Amino acid sequence: MENKDNNSNGNDPGRQIDKLIKLGQAEQIMKKVMSPVPSRPTLIAYIKKNVLKGQRIFTNYYIYESSLNEFINRNKNSL
C-alpha cells in the first residue's frame, strides 16, 4: 500500500489548493480589470467548452481561481 498525502485537489503536497469562485464573484473580479465582461451564459459556455476550467455543483457554476486569472491575463494582453 502506497503512503499518499491526503490532498483534496490531487496536486503535489506543498501546492496550494485552487479555489472555486462563484460566477457572480468572478464577474466582479473581471469588472475591475476588463471591459466588457462576458455575460453569464457566455461564462457558462466557456466552462462547458473548457475555455475556463470550472464545474457545476448542483445548479451553480464555479470557476477555478487559477483559470480565471489566466483568462484575465490572456484577455488583458489582447486589448
Biopython code that builds the backbone (N, CA, C, O; Angstrom):
import numpy as np
from Bio.PDB.StructureBuilder import StructureBuilder

atoms = [
    (1, "MET", "N", (0.848, -1.179, 0.000)),
    (1, "MET", "CA", (0.000, 0.000, 0.000)),
    (1, "MET", "C", (0.889, 1.236, 0.000)),
    (1, "MET", "O", (1.821, 1.340, 0.797)),
    (2, "GLU", "N", (0.593, 2.179, -0.905)),
    (2, "GLU", "CA", (1.387, 3.402, -1.003)),
    (2, "GLU", "C", (1.000, 4.384, 0.081)),
    (2, "GLU", "O", (-0.153, 4.448, 0.507)),
    (3, "ASN", "N", (1.984, 5.146, 0.520)),
    (3, "ASN", "CA", (1.732, 6.187, 1.505)),
    (3, "ASN", "C", (1.527, 7.507, 0.756)),
    (3, "ASN", "O", (2.494, 8.112, 0.294)),
    (4, "LYS", "N", (0.299, 7.945, 0.638)),
    (4, "LYS", "CA", (-0.013, 9.181, -0.086)),
    (4, "LYS", "C", (-0.552, 10.211, 0.885)),
    (4, "LYS", "O", (-1.322, 9.907, 1.797)),
    (5, "ASP", "N", (-0.115, 11.452, 0.653)),
    (5, "ASP", "CA", (-0.686, 12.543, 1.446)),
    (5, "ASP", "C", (-2.109, 12.780, 0.979)),
    (5, "ASP", "O", (-2.398, 12.679, -0.214)),
    (6, "ASN", "N", (-2.992, 13.093, 1.902)),
    (6, "ASN", "CA", (-4.377, 13.379, 1.565)),
    (6, "ASN", "C", (-4.486, 14.840, 1.145)),
    (6, "ASN", "O", (-4.430, 15.738, 1.985)),
    (7, "ASN", "N", (-4.639, 15.071, -0.134)),
    (7, "ASN", "CA", (-4.739, 16.424, -0.668)),
    (7, "ASN", "C", (-5.986, 16.469, -1.542)),
    (7, "ASN", "O", (-6.070, 15.744, -2.533)),
    (8, "SER", "N", (-6.943, 17.299, -1.195)),
    (8, "SER", "CA", (-8.260, 17.265, -1.810)),
    (8, "SER", "C", (-8.269, 17.553, -3.296)),
    (8, "SER", "O", (-9.180, 17.100, -3.988)),
    (9, "ASN", "N", (-7.288, 18.294, -3.824)),
    (9, "ASN", "CA", (-7.316, 18.587, -5.249)),
    (9, "ASN", "C", (-6.360, 17.722, -6.052)),
    (9, "ASN", "O", (-6.221, 17.929, -7.257)),
    (10, "GLY", "N", (-5.692, 16.752, -5.418)),
    (10, "GLY", "CA", (-4.853, 15.825, -6.135)),
    (10, "GLY", "C", (-3.514, 16.383, -6.554)),
    (10, "GLY", "O", (-2.758, 15.692, -7.236)),
    (11, "ASN", "N", (-3.191, 17.595, -6.177)),
    (11, "ASN", "CA", (-1.904, 18.178, -6.528)),
    (11, "ASN", "C", (-0.814, 17.652, -5.622)),
    (11, "ASN", "O", (-1.087, 17.017, -4.603)),
    (12, "ASP", "N", (0.424, 17.921, -6.000)),
    (12, "ASP", "CA", (1.554, 17.526, -5.159)),
    (12, "ASP", "C", (1.460, 18.206, -3.811)),
    (12, "ASP", "O", (0.962, 19.328, -3.719)),
    (13, "PRO", "N", (1.929, 17.551, -2.767)),
    (13, "PRO", "CA", (1.947, 18.196, -1.447)),
    (13, "PRO", "C", (2.753, 19.488, -1.512)),
    (13, "PRO", "O", (3.759, 19.566, -2.218)),
    (14, "GLY", "N", (2.314, 20.480, -0.785)),
    (14, "GLY", "CA", (3.003, 21.765, -0.772)),
    (14, "GLY", "C", (2.404, 22.777, -1.722)),
    (14, "GLY", "O", (2.653, 23.976, -1.590)),
    (15, "ARG", "N", (1.612, 22.310, -2.687)),
    (15, "ARG", "CA", (0.952, 23.250, -3.599)),
    (15, "ARG", "C", (-0.340, 23.720, -2.969)),
    (15, "ARG", "O", (-0.987, 22.989, -2.220)),
    (16, "GLN", "N", (-0.704, 24.943, -3.281)),
    (16, "GLN", "CA", (-1.937, 25.487, -2.728)),
    (16, "GLN", "C", (-3.143, 24.903, -3.446)),
    (16, "GLN", "O", (-3.059, 24.519, -4.612)),
    (17, "ILE", "N", (-4.250, 24.842, -2.747)),
    (17, "ILE", "CA", (-5.500, 24.365, -3.325)),
    (17, "ILE", "C", (-6.077, 25.459, -4.209)),
    (17, "ILE", "O", (-6.127, 26.624, -3.814)),
    (18, "ASP", "N", (-6.511, 25.084, -5.401)),
    (18, "ASP", "CA", (-7.093, 26.017, -6.354)),
    (18, "ASP", "C", (-8.553, 26.259, -5.960)),
    (18, "ASP", "O", (-9.386, 25.360, -6.072)),
    (19, "LYS", "N", (-8.854, 27.465, -5.503)),
    (19, "LYS", "CA", (-10.196, 27.772, -5.007)),
    (19, "LYS", "C", (-11.209, 27.824, -6.143)),
    (19, "LYS", "O", (-10.890, 28.215, -7.265)),
    (20, "LEU", "N", (-12.423, 27.425, -5.831)),
    (20, "LEU", "CA", (-13.544, 27.596, -6.744)),
    (20, "LEU", "C", (-14.231, 28.911, -6.415)),
    (20, "LEU", "O", (-14.492, 29.211, -5.250)),
    (21, "ILE", "N", (-14.525, 29.699, -7.453)),
    (21, "ILE", "CA", (-15.137, 31.014, -7.283)),
    (21, "ILE", "C", (-16.496, 30.998, -7.971)),
    (21, "ILE", "O", (-16.605, 30.570, -9.120)),
    (22, "LYS", "N", (-17.524, 31.458, -7.280)),
    (22, "LYS", "CA", (-18.852, 31.558, -7.882)),
    (22, "LYS", "C", (-18.806, 32.533, -9.063)),
    (22, "LYS", "O", (-17.991, 33.455, -9.088)),
    (23, "LEU", "N", (-19.688, 32.315, -10.036)),
    (23, "LEU", "CA", (-19.691, 33.169, -11.225)),
    (23, "LEU", "C", (-19.902, 34.637, -10.883)),
    (23, "LEU", "O", (-19.272, 35.504, -11.489)),
    (24, "GLY", "N", (-20.768, 34.930, -9.931)),
    (24, "GLY", "CA", (-21.009, 36.330, -9.554)),
    (24, "GLY", "C", (-19.754, 37.000, -9.037)),
    (24, "GLY", "O", (-19.474, 38.153, -9.364)),
    (25, "GLN", "N", (-18.998, 36.273, -8.229)),
    (25, "GLN", "CA", (-17.747, 36.818, -7.708)),
    (25, "GLN", "C", (-16.724, 36.958, -8.835)),
    (25, "GLN", "O", (-15.975, 37.934, -8.872)),
    (26, "ALA", "N", (-16.688, 35.999, -9.744)),
    (26, "ALA", "CA", (-15.772, 36.073, -10.882)),
    (26, "ALA", "C", (-16.101, 37.293, -11.750)),
    (26, "ALA", "O", (-15.199, 37.973, -12.239)),
    (27, "GLU", "N", (-17.387, 37.562, -11.937)),
    (27, "GLU", "CA", (-17.795, 38.740, -12.716)),
    (27, "GLU", "C", (-17.313, 40.026, -12.045)),
    (27, "GLU", "O", (-16.850, 40.941, -12.726)),
    (28, "GLN", "N", (-17.415, 40.102, -10.731)),
    (28, "GLN", "CA", (-16.961, 41.289, -10.008)),
    (28, "GLN", "C", (-15.455, 41.486, -10.164)),
    (28, "GLN", "O", (-14.986, 42.612, -10.328)),
    (29, "ILE", "N", (-14.708, 40.400, -10.113)),
    (29, "ILE", "CA", (-13.253, 40.479, -10.292)),
    (29, "ILE", "C", (-12.934, 40.963, -11.703)),
    (29, "ILE", "O", (-12.068, 41.819, -11.885)),
    (30, "MET", "N", (-13.631, 40.420, -12.702)),
    (30, "MET", "CA", (-13.379, 40.802, -14.088)),
    (30, "MET", "C", (-13.734, 42.257, -14.350)),
    (30, "MET", "O", (-13.046, 42.932, -15.117)),
    (31, "LYS", "N", (-14.804, 42.752, -13.720)),
    (31, "LYS", "CA", (-15.220, 44.144, -13.915)),
    (31, "LYS", "C", (-14.133, 45.137, -13.519)),
    (31, "LYS", "O", (-14.052, 46.235, -14.068)),
    (32, "LYS", "N", (-13.300, 44.740, -12.562)),
    (32, "LYS", "CA", (-12.238, 45.632, -12.088)),
    (32, "LYS", "C", (-11.098, 45.763, -13.083)),
    (32, "LYS", "O", (-10.367, 46.753, -13.055)),
    (33, "VAL", "N", (-10.930, 44.772, -13.971)),
    (33, "VAL", "CA", (-9.738, 44.760, -14.815)),
    (33, "VAL", "C", (-10.008, 44.652, -16.315)),
    (33, "VAL", "O", (-9.082, 44.814, -17.110)),
    (34, "MET", "N", (-11.239, 44.385, -16.723)),
    (34, "MET", "CA", (-11.506, 44.259, -18.149)),
    (34, "MET", "C", (-12.916, 44.728, -18.489)),
    (34, "MET", "O", (-13.824, 44.708, -17.659)),
    (35, "SER", "N", (-13.060, 45.148, -19.732)),
    (35, "SER", "CA", (-14.362, 45.585, -20.204)),
    (35, "SER", "C", (-14.430, 45.276, -21.697)),
    (35, "SER", "O", (-13.469, 45.556, -22.413)),
    (36, "PRO", "N", (-15.499, 44.727, -22.178)),
    (36, "PRO", "CA", (-16.682, 44.289, -21.450)),
    (36, "PRO", "C", (-16.445, 42.937, -20.778)),
    (36, "PRO", "O", (-15.571, 42.168, -21.178)),
    (37, "VAL", "N", (-17.225, 42.677, -19.773)),
    (37, "VAL", "CA", (-17.172, 41.391, -19.077)),
    (37, "VAL", "C", (-18.114, 40.437, -19.807)),
    (37, "VAL", "O", (-19.241, 40.812, -20.128)),
    (38, "PRO", "N", (-17.665, 39.200, -20.075)),
    (38, "PRO", "CA", (-18.563, 38.243, -20.728)),
    (38, "PRO", "C", (-19.836, 38.027, -19.902)),
    (38, "PRO", "O", (-19.807, 38.055, -18.671)),
    (39, "SER", "N", (-20.933, 37.816, -20.593)),
    (39, "SER", "CA", (-22.211, 37.567, -19.912)),
    (39, "SER", "C", (-22.152, 36.239, -19.169)),
    (39, "SER", "O", (-21.275, 35.413, -19.419)),
    (40, "ARG", "N", (-23.079, 36.049, -18.270)),
    (40, "ARG", "CA", (-23.130, 34.796, -17.508)),
    (40, "ARG", "C", (-23.332, 33.587, -18.427)),
    (40, "ARG", "O", (-22.645, 32.581, -18.248)),
    (41, "PRO", "N", (-24.249, 33.645, -19.405)),
    (41, "PRO", "CA", (-24.367, 32.496, -20.312)),
    (41, "PRO", "C", (-23.071, 32.219, -21.087)),
    (41, "PRO", "O", (-22.749, 31.065, -21.370)),
    (42, "THR", "N", (-22.342, 33.268, -21.424)),
    (42, "THR", "CA", (-21.064, 33.087, -22.109)),
    (42, "THR", "C", (-20.058, 32.410, -21.190)),
    (42, "THR", "O", (-19.334, 31.511, -21.618)),
    (43, "LEU", "N", (-20.005, 32.835, -19.919)),
    (43, "LEU", "CA", (-19.091, 32.209, -18.964)),
    (43, "LEU", "C", (-19.419, 30.726, -18.786)),
    (43, "LEU", "O", (-18.516, 29.892, -18.715)),
    (44, "ILE", "N", (-20.703, 30.402, -18.715)),
    (44, "ILE", "CA", (-21.117, 29.005, -18.580)),
    (44, "ILE", "C", (-20.692, 28.214, -19.816)),
    (44, "ILE", "O", (-20.214, 27.085, -19.701)),
    (45, "ALA", "N", (-20.868, 28.809, -21.003)),
    (45, "ALA", "CA", (-20.433, 28.146, -22.238)),
    (45, "ALA", "C", (-18.920, 27.948, -22.239)),
    (45, "ALA", "O", (-18.437, 26.913, -22.697)),
    (46, "TYR", "N", (-18.165, 28.923, -21.734)),
    (46, "TYR", "CA", (-16.706, 28.792, -21.640)),
    (46, "TYR", "C", (-16.325, 27.632, -20.727)),
    (46, "TYR", "O", (-15.376, 26.902, -21.016)),
    (47, "ILE", "N", (-17.049, 27.458, -19.639)),
    (47, "ILE", "CA", (-16.772, 26.334, -18.732)),
    (47, "ILE", "C", (-17.064, 25.016, -19.453)),
    (47, "ILE", "O", (-16.269, 24.079, -19.379)),
    (48, "LYS", "N", (-18.190, 24.944, -20.143)),
    (48, "LYS", "CA", (-18.565, 23.712, -20.840)),
    (48, "LYS", "C", (-17.585, 23.361, -21.955)),
    (48, "LYS", "O", (-17.367, 22.185, -22.247)),
    (49, "LYS", "N", (-16.986, 24.397, -22.585)),
    (49, "LYS", "CA", (-16.042, 24.182, -23.695)),
    (49, "LYS", "C", (-14.587, 24.175, -23.224)),
    (49, "LYS", "O", (-13.668, 24.122, -24.041)),
    (50, "ASN", "N", (-14.381, 24.228, -21.911)),
    (50, "ASN", "CA", (-13.043, 24.225, -21.305)),
    (50, "ASN", "C", (-12.184, 25.429, -21.671)),
    (50, "ASN", "O", (-10.957, 25.362, -21.597)),
    (51, "VAL", "N", (-12.824, 26.531, -22.067)),
    (51, "VAL", "CA", (-12.089, 27.791, -22.212)),
    (51, "VAL", "C", (-11.709, 28.268, -20.817)),
    (51, "VAL", "O", (-10.609, 28.776, -20.599)),
    (52, "LEU", "N", (-12.633, 28.099, -19.878)),
    (52, "LEU", "CA", (-12.382, 28.325, -18.449)),
    (52, "LEU", "C", (-12.529, 26.988, -17.750)),
    (52, "LEU", "O", (-13.433, 26.214, -18.065)),
    (53, "LYS", "N", (-11.656, 26.717, -16.817)),
    (53, "LYS", "CA", (-11.775, 25.483, -16.044)),
    (53, "LYS", "C", (-12.686, 25.756, -14.855)),
    (53, "LYS", "O", (-12.450, 26.675, -14.070)),
    (54, "GLY", "N", (-13.704, 24.962, -14.740)),
    (54, "GLY", "CA", (-14.661, 25.135, -13.663)),
    (54, "GLY", "C", (-15.545, 23.914, -13.579)),
    (54, "GLY", "O", (-15.285, 22.886, -14.203)),
    (55, "GLN", "N", (-16.593, 24.051, -12.794)),
    (55, "GLN", "CA", (-17.521, 22.944, -12.678)),
    (55, "GLN", "C", (-18.877, 23.411, -12.184)),
    (55, "GLN", "O", (-19.033, 24.483, -11.599)),
    (56, "ARG", "N", (-19.843, 22.557, -12.447)),
    (56, "ARG", "CA", (-21.203, 22.806, -11.980)),
    (56, "ARG", "C", (-21.404, 21.972, -10.727)),
    (56, "ARG", "O", (-21.132, 20.772, -10.714)),
    (57, "ILE", "N", (-21.878, 22.616, -9.685)),
    (57, "ILE", "CA", (-22.218, 21.925, -8.452)),
    (57, "ILE", "C", (-23.677, 22.236, -8.177)),
    (57, "ILE", "O", (-24.040, 23.377, -7.889)),
    (58, "PHE", "N", (-24.499, 21.220, -8.268)),
    (58, "PHE", "CA", (-25.957, 21.356, -8.222)),
    (58, "PHE", "C", (-26.387, 22.317, -9.318)),
    (58, "PHE", "O", (-26.234, 21.988, -10.495)),
    (59, "THR", "N", (-26.916, 23.485, -8.990)),
    (59, "THR", "CA", (-27.371, 24.411, -10.035)),
    (59, "THR", "C", (-26.420, 25.578, -10.234)),
    (59, "THR", "O", (-26.675, 26.444, -11.071)),
    (60, "ASN", "N", (-25.330, 25.617, -9.483)),
    (60, "ASN", "CA", (-24.392, 26.740, -9.574)),
    (60, "ASN", "C", (-23.129, 26.354, -10.329)),
    (60, "ASN", "O", (-22.663, 25.217, -10.259)),
    (61, "TYR", "N", (-22.589, 27.326, -11.051)),
    (61, "TYR", "CA", (-21.324, 27.136, -11.750)),
    (61, "TYR", "C", (-20.229, 27.882, -11.002)),
    (61, "TYR", "O", (-20.453, 28.945, -10.423)),
    (62, "TYR", "N", (-19.035, 27.291, -11.031)),
    (62, "TYR", "CA", (-17.873, 27.855, -10.369)),
    (62, "TYR", "C", (-16.694, 27.819, -11.333)),
    (62, "TYR", "O", (-16.621, 26.955, -12.207)),
    (63, "ILE", "N", (-15.772, 28.763, -11.167)),
    (63, "ILE", "CA", (-14.549, 28.818, -11.961)),
    (63, "ILE", "C", (-13.373, 28.673, -11.013)),
    (63, "ILE", "O", (-13.362, 29.257, -9.929)),
    (64, "TYR", "N", (-12.377, 27.888, -11.426)),
    (64, "TYR", "CA", (-11.163, 27.793, -10.622)),
    (64, "TYR", "C", (-10.411, 29.118, -10.678)),
    (64, "TYR", "O", (-10.299, 29.735, -11.737)),
    (65, "GLU", "N", (-9.904, 29.543, -9.543)),
    (65, "GLU", "CA", (-9.215, 30.831, -9.431)),
    (65, "GLU", "C", (-8.054, 30.941, -10.418)),
    (65, "GLU", "O", (-7.887, 31.983, -11.052)),
    (66, "SER", "N", (-7.260, 29.899, -10.559)),
    (66, "SER", "CA", (-6.115, 29.954, -11.479)),
    (66, "SER", "C", (-6.583, 30.123, -12.925)),
    (66, "SER", "O", (-5.949, 30.843, -13.696)),
    (67, "SER", "N", (-7.678, 29.474, -13.297)),
    (67, "SER", "CA", (-8.210, 29.591, -14.643)),
    (67, "SER", "C", (-8.735, 31.001, -14.898)),
    (67, "SER", "O", (-8.543, 31.555, -15.980)),
    (68, "LEU", "N", (-9.396, 31.574, -13.902)),
    (68, "LEU", "CA", (-9.889, 32.944, -14.027)),
    (68, "LEU", "C", (-8.728, 33.913, -14.219)),
    (68, "LEU", "O", (-8.790, 34.801, -15.069)),
    (69, "ASN", "N", (-7.670, 33.744, -13.431)),
    (69, "ASN", "CA", (-6.505, 34.622, -13.554)),
    (69, "ASN", "C", (-5.856, 34.494, -14.929)),
    (69, "ASN", "O", (-5.476, 35.501, -15.526)),
    (70, "GLU", "N", (-5.725, 33.275, -15.436)),
    (70, "GLU", "CA", (-5.164, 33.063, -16.774)),
    (70, "GLU", "C", (-6.045, 33.710, -17.835)),
    (70, "GLU", "O", (-5.536, 34.340, -18.762)),
    (71, "PHE", "N", (-7.351, 33.560, -17.709)),
    (71, "PHE", "CA", (-8.302, 34.141, -18.658)),
    (71, "PHE", "C", (-8.181, 35.661, -18.681)),
    (71, "PHE", "O", (-8.150, 36.271, -19.749)),
    (72, "ILE", "N", (-8.114, 36.263, -17.509)),
    (72, "ILE", "CA", (-7.980, 37.716, -17.419)),
    (72, "ILE", "C", (-6.680, 38.166, -18.062)),
    (72, "ILE", "O", (-6.676, 39.124, -18.835)),
    (73, "ASN", "N", (-5.578, 37.494, -17.758)),
    (73, "ASN", "CA", (-4.287, 37.870, -18.324)),
    (73, "ASN", "C", (-4.264, 37.721, -19.842)),
    (73, "ASN", "O", (-3.711, 38.577, -20.533)),
    (74, "ARG", "N", (-4.851, 36.654, -20.370)),
    (74, "ARG", "CA", (-4.920, 36.462, -21.831)),
    (74, "ARG", "C", (-5.702, 37.596, -22.482)),
    (74, "ARG", "O", (-5.296, 38.122, -23.518)),
    (75, "ASN", "N", (-6.823, 37.971, -21.874)),
    (75, "ASN", "CA", (-7.677, 38.985, -22.471)),
    (75, "ASN", "C", (-7.173, 40.394, -22.268)),
    (75, "ASN", "O", (-7.416, 41.260, -23.108)),
    (76, "LYS", "N", (-6.478, 40.646, -21.175)),
    (76, "LYS", "CA", (-5.872, 41.974, -20.974)),
    (76, "LYS", "C", (-4.775, 42.195, -22.010)),
    (76, "LYS", "O", (-4.617, 43.304, -22.520)),
    (77, "ASN", "N", (-4.019, 41.151, -22.323)),
    (77, "ASN", "CA", (-2.929, 41.271, -23.291)),
    (77, "ASN", "C", (-3.441, 41.444, -24.710)),
    (77, "ASN", "O", (-2.729, 41.996, -25.549)),
    (78, "SER", "N", (-4.653, 40.989, -25.006)),
    (78, "SER", "CA", (-5.187, 41.105, -26.356)),
    (78, "SER", "C", (-5.932, 42.416, -26.579)),
    (78, "SER", "O", (-6.350, 42.702, -27.701)),
    (79, "LEU", "N", (-6.104, 43.222, -25.524)),
    (79, "LEU", "CA", (-6.804, 44.507, -25.689)),
    (79, "LEU", "C", (-5.906, 45.565, -26.267)),
    (79, "LEU", "O", (-6.338, 46.700, -26.469)),
]
sb = StructureBuilder()
sb.init_structure("model")
sb.init_model(0)
sb.init_chain("A")
sb.init_seg("    ")
for serial, (resi, resn, name, xyz) in enumerate(atoms, 1):
    if name == "N":
        sb.init_residue(resn, " ", resi, " ")
    sb.init_atom(name, np.array(xyz, "f"), 0.0, 1.0, " ", f" {name:<3s}", serial, name[0])
structure = sb.get_structure()
